[in-house]
Amino acid sequence: MLWPMKDAAEMMRWYRGVIAKASEDLNGFFAFHTVPLWAPFPQHLHGKKMCGIVWCYTGPMKKAEKVFKPIREFRAPALDLVGPIPHPMLQSMFDRLYPAGLQWYWKDFVRTLPDEAIAQHVKYAEMMPSIYCTMHLYPIDGAASHVKRDATAWWHRDATWTEVIVGVDPDPAKRDEVSKWAKEYWNALHPYSSGGAYVNFMMEEGEGRIQAKYGKNYKQLARIKKKYDPTNFFRVNQNIKPK
C-alpha cells in the first residue's frame, strides 16, 4: 500500500498504533520509496516519493478481509496491491528494483518510535537523493521477544523496531551523495537508538559498533571464537575477534 508523502507523518503514527495492537499473524514494514518507473505501478505515480507499508498476514484466509478492512478504511491508499501471494513472491518483490552491481551504503538502529523521531524520518524521506534510496522500519516485538537475550547471539530482543536506512545508486559518481544522506539520516535518529541492531545491516563501522550489536553476549561469542577459530581465519565479515 502506498500513500502520498504529505500524509507520511500521520500514516507513520497510525502504523505505530496498529502494529502495537496487532496479533502475531499480522506484520508489515513501513517504508519510504520513490515509485519505480514500471508496472505494476501506475504511470501517474512513477517517480513520486511516497510512504508505504508492505503487509504480511499469515492467518486464516477466511479472516483476511476482516483483518484488512479497518486498515483500508483509515486512509484510502493511492495504490493497494495487497492480496494472497506465495511467500517467495513477497521475498522477491524488490528484486527488479535492486539488481546486482549497485552502489550501496547501509545504516540502521533499533528502539521505539516517538513523534520526534517520526518528524526526522519524514524530513529525510523528502530528501532521498536517488530513486533507489529507501528506509524500511521493521517491527520485531513479536516472536523474537519470546526468546531470552542470552539464549542466542542476538542481544537486542527487547527492541520494538529495527530499521535500515539505505543510500543506493547505480552511478559510482553518486556514492558520496547517497552515503552522506544515509549517514546524516542515521545521526538524526541515533538519539532514539538502543545502540545496536541487526549485524547484516552494518557497514565498516569499527569494533565498538560490532560489540554494541551483540551487547553482553559479545564476550561469550569471543570465547567461542577462540575455541573454534583461534587464528581468526574466518574474518571477512563483521568480525568477532577470538579472546
N, C-alpha and C positions, 0 to 999 in steps of 0.2 A: 504494500500500500504506500502511495506517495501523496504528500501534501505540499503546498507552496511554502517557500522559505519564510514568508511573512507570518505563518502560523507555527513556526518551529518551537518557540518558547512554550506556547500553550500546549502543543502536542507532546512536548517532552515532559511537562509537568503531569499531563493526563496519563501518559505512558508509565511514568514512575508509580502512579497510584494503581493502575491496572495490574502491573507486574507484582506489586506488593501483595495484592489480594488474590492473585491467580493460583489455581491448583497446579500441581507439578506436571500435568499433561498439556499445559499451555505455556509456551515460551515465545520469545521473539526478540530480535535485537534491533535497536534504534540506530539509524544511520543518516548521515549527510552524504548526498551524492549529486553529481551532475548527470542528468539523464543521458544515456547513450544515444547515439545517432542512428539507431536501427530498431527494427521490430523485435519484440512485441510492443515497444514503447511508441506511443502515437507521435506523429511528426510535430504536433503543436507543443509538445513538451521537450523536444530534442534540445540539448544544450542548456537547459534550465537547472539552476541549483535548487534542490528540493530536499526535504526531510522525508524519511520513510521508516517503516517497520517491516521487517521480514519475519513473518509469523511461522511458528511450527506447533501444530496441535497433534498430539498422539493418542487422544482419547477415542471413544467410540464414534464412528462416522455419523450415527443417527443423532448424536448430540452436537455435531459440529456447527450447524446453522444456528442453533440456540446460543452456543458459546460466542459466535461472532456477531450476533445481532446487535448487542449493545456496543461492540467495537465499531461497527459500521455506522451506527446511529449517532455517535458522539460528534463526529465531524466528517462529512462525506469526503472520501479521498479523491484526489484528482485522477488517480489510477488505482484500480483494485484488481490484482491478479491472484488473489487468494483462492485456492481450490485444492482438491485432492491431487497429490502428485507422489511418485515414489521418492523415498528419502535420498537416493543417489542423485536424483534430479535437483533436489534442493541443495545438496552439497556442491553441485557443479554449476550452480546458477550464474556465477560471476566469471566463469572460465573464459568466455569470449571477450569480456572487458579487460581481463588481465592475462594476456598471453606471455609466454616466456620472453625474457630479454629486456624488460622494462627497468628503469632506474627506480629503486625502492629506498625509502627511509622510514623506519617504524619507530613509534614511541607509544607508551601505554602506562596505565596505572589502575588501581582499584580503590574503591571506597563508596561512600554514599553519594547522593546526587542532590545537594541543596539548590535553592533557587539561584544563589550567587554563581554556582558552577554552571547552571543552565545558561545564564547570561553570557558567560565566557564561551561556552560551546557555540552559541548562535553567532557571536562576534566572529569567531574564527571560521565557522562554516561559511559565512558570507565572503570570506577572503580566500577560499580554496583556489590555489593558483593553477590548477590543471583539472581537466575533466576526469582524471584518474584518481585524484586525491579524495580521501574519504575519512570518516570517523565511524567506527562501529562500537556500540555500547551493549555489552552482553550481561544479562542477569545471571548470577552464579550462586544465588541463595537457596537453591533447591536441594537436589540430591547431594551436591558437592558438600553441603554443610552438615550432612549426616555422619561424615567421617571425621575422626579425631585429627587434629592438626599434626600430631606427631606419628600418625599411622602410615603416612607415605611421605615422599619427598616434598610435596607441595604444602607450604605452611599457611597460606592466606585463605583458609577455608571459612573464616568468619567475615570475609568481604561480601558486599552486596553486589558489586559490579566489577567487571573487568572491561577495559577499553583499549582499543587500538586506534591510534592516530597515524595515518599513513600518507606520506608525500610520495607521489608516483608520477612518472612521466617517461615516455619513450625516448626523449631527446636528452643526451648527456649534458647538453649546454644548460638545461634547466635543473640540474642536480642541486646546485646551491639554493635555488629559489624554493624548490619543494621541500628540501630538508630544513631550511630556515623556517618555513611556515609550520612544519611539524614540531620543531623544537620550541618555537615561541608558543604554540598552542599548548604543548605539554607543560611548559613553565607556568603558564597562566592557570592551569588546572592542578598543578602539583600541590598547592596548599591543602587540597582536599584529599590527597593521596594517603594510603596506608603505608607507602614506602616500597611496595613490591607488587608483582603481578605475575603474569604468565611468561615463563622464560623464553618461549619461542617468539615472543613479540619484541625481543631486545635487539638493539644494535650493539656496536662495540662501545660499552659504557664503563668498563673498568670492573675490577674485582669487588669493589664496595657495593655496586649495584647488584652484582650476582649474589652476594651474600644476603642482601636485603630481600631478594626474591625467595630465598629458602628460609629466611628467618632463623629461629632457634634450631632448625633441622640441619643447618649448614655444617656444624662441627661433626655431627654423626655421619653425614654424607662424605665429609673429608676423610674420616677414619675408614669408611668402607672403600673409598677410592684408593687409599694407601694399601689396603689389603689386597685388592684385586687388580690395581693398576699403579704400582708404586713408582714407576718411571714416568707416569703421566703420558703414556703413549697415545691414548685417546684424548686429544686436547683441541681438536679443530671444532670447537663448539663454545658455548658459554661455560667456560671451564671451571670445574671444582678441582682445586689442587690437592694432591694427596698430602695429608698431615697426620 
